[in-house]
């Protein structure tokens, strides 16, 4: 039986920690179906100052390269190349959590694997926590949260 896993990816330390951890797990690498996903959120006012060229042209190309590099690392780790897909969601969502939930509902996934950085209670209150929101919102799915330092 194939297990379908959605793995949101970005260029953060918590994302790299999560990917390294997941690749080290003892799983049947031929019977796991992985979708590596990057979500764009609507830019903040400060990000808009970087210019439209950066936000609409350079950022997607950079994230697509990251997804392909991540896919190659999974293949090097012994995962079946036919079972690893990349997905770049270029339509921005209000929040990353909204994007992950929407993409999860579009697919047929058994599990989400996500990284989480250490945050103080104040940071968590102000910034929110994607992993907590996913656990509270999604039902009937396994969510593996890998915490980084």
C-alpha positions in Angstrom: 0.0 0.0 0.0 1.3 3.4 -1.0 1.4 6.2 1.6 0.9 9.7 0.1 2.8 12.5 1.9 2.6 16.2 1.4 5.8 18.0 2.5 5.7 21.8 2.5 9.2 23.2 1.8 10.9 26.6 2.1 14.5 27.7 2.5 14.4 27.9 6.3 16.5 26.0 8.8 13.4 24.3 10.2 12.5 23.1 6.7 16.0 21.7 6.1 16.0 20.0 9.6 12.6 18.4 8.8 13.8 17.2 5.4 17.0 15.7 6.9 15.0 14.0 9.6 12.4 12.6 7.2 15.1 11.2 4.8 16.7 9.4 7.8 13.4 7.6 8.7 13.1 3.9 8.0 10.3 3.8 5.5 9.6 1.7 2.4 11.1 4.1 -0.1 9.4 2.4 -3.0 5.9 2.6 -1.6 5.8 6.2 -0.5 4.4 8.9 -2.7 5.9 12.4 -1.9 4.7 15.8 -3.0 7.2 18.6 -2.2 5.2 21.8 -2.1 6.1 25.5 -1.8 3.3 28.0 -1.0 3.5 31.7 -1.6 1.7 34.0 0.7 0.4 37.5 -0.2 3.4 39.9 0.2 3.6 42.3 3.0 4.2 46.0 2.5 7.9 45.7 3.1 8.2 42.7 0.6 6.4 44.8 -2.0 9.1 47.3 -1.8 11.5 44.7 -3.3 9.6 45.2 -6.5 7.3 43.2 -8.7 10.2 41.7 -10.7 11.6 40.0 -7.5 8.2 38.9 -6.2 6.8 37.6 -9.5 9.9 36.5 -11.4 12.9 35.8 -9.3 11.2 34.3 -6.2 9.3 31.6 -8.1 12.4 30.6 -10.1 14.4 30.4 -6.8 11.8 28.3 -5.1 11.4 26.0 -8.1 15.2 25.4 -8.0 14.9 24.6 -4.3 12.2 22.1 -4.9 14.2 20.4 -7.6 17.3 20.3 -5.4 15.2 18.8 -2.6 13.8 16.2 -5.0 17.3 15.2 -6.1 18.4 14.8 -2.5 15.4 12.4 -1.9 16.4 10.4 -4.9 20.0 10.2 -3.7 18.6 8.9 -0.4 17.0 6.0 -2.2 13.4 7.2 -2.8 11.8 6.2 -6.1 12.1 9.1 -8.5 8.7 8.2 -10.1 7.0 8.8 -6.7 8.4 12.2 -6.0 6.7 15.3 -7.4 7.2 19.0 -6.9 4.5 21.6 -6.8 4.9 25.3 -6.8 1.7 27.2 -5.8 2.3 30.6 -7.4 -1.1 32.0 -6.6 -0.5 33.7 -3.2 -2.6 32.7 -0.2 -3.4 35.0 2.7 -1.3 32.7 5.0 1.0 29.7 4.4 -1.4 27.6 6.5 -4.3 28.5 4.2 -2.2 27.4 1.3 -1.2 24.1 2.8 -4.8 23.3 3.8 -6.1 24.1 0.3 -3.4 22.1 -1.4 -4.0 19.2 1.0 -7.7 19.2 0.2 -7.0 19.2 -3.5 -4.8 16.0 -3.2 -5.3 12.6 -1.6 -2.7 12.7 1.1 -2.3 10.4 4.2 0.2 12.6 6.0 1.8 16.0 6.2 5.4 16.5 7.3 6.3 20.0 8.4 9.2 21.7 10.2 8.7 24.0 13.1 11.2 26.4 14.7 11.5 27.1 18.4 9.4 30.1 19.2 8.6 32.0 22.4 5.0 32.2 23.5 5.0 35.9 22.4 6.3 35.0 19.0 3.8 32.3 18.6 1.0 34.6 19.6 2.0 37.4 17.2 3.2 35.3 14.3 1.0 32.2 14.7 2.2 28.7 14.3 1.5 26.8 11.1 1.9 23.3 12.6 -0.5 24.1 15.5 -3.1 25.4 13.0 -2.8 22.3 10.8 -3.3 20.0 13.8 -6.3 21.9 14.9 -7.9 22.2 11.4 -7.2 19.0 9.6 -8.9 15.7 10.7 -8.2 12.2 9.7 -4.6 12.8 8.7 -1.2 12.2 10.3 0.8 15.3 10.9 4.5 14.9 11.7 6.0 18.0 13.2 9.8 18.1 13.3 11.0 20.8 15.7 14.3 22.5 15.1 16.4 24.5 17.5 
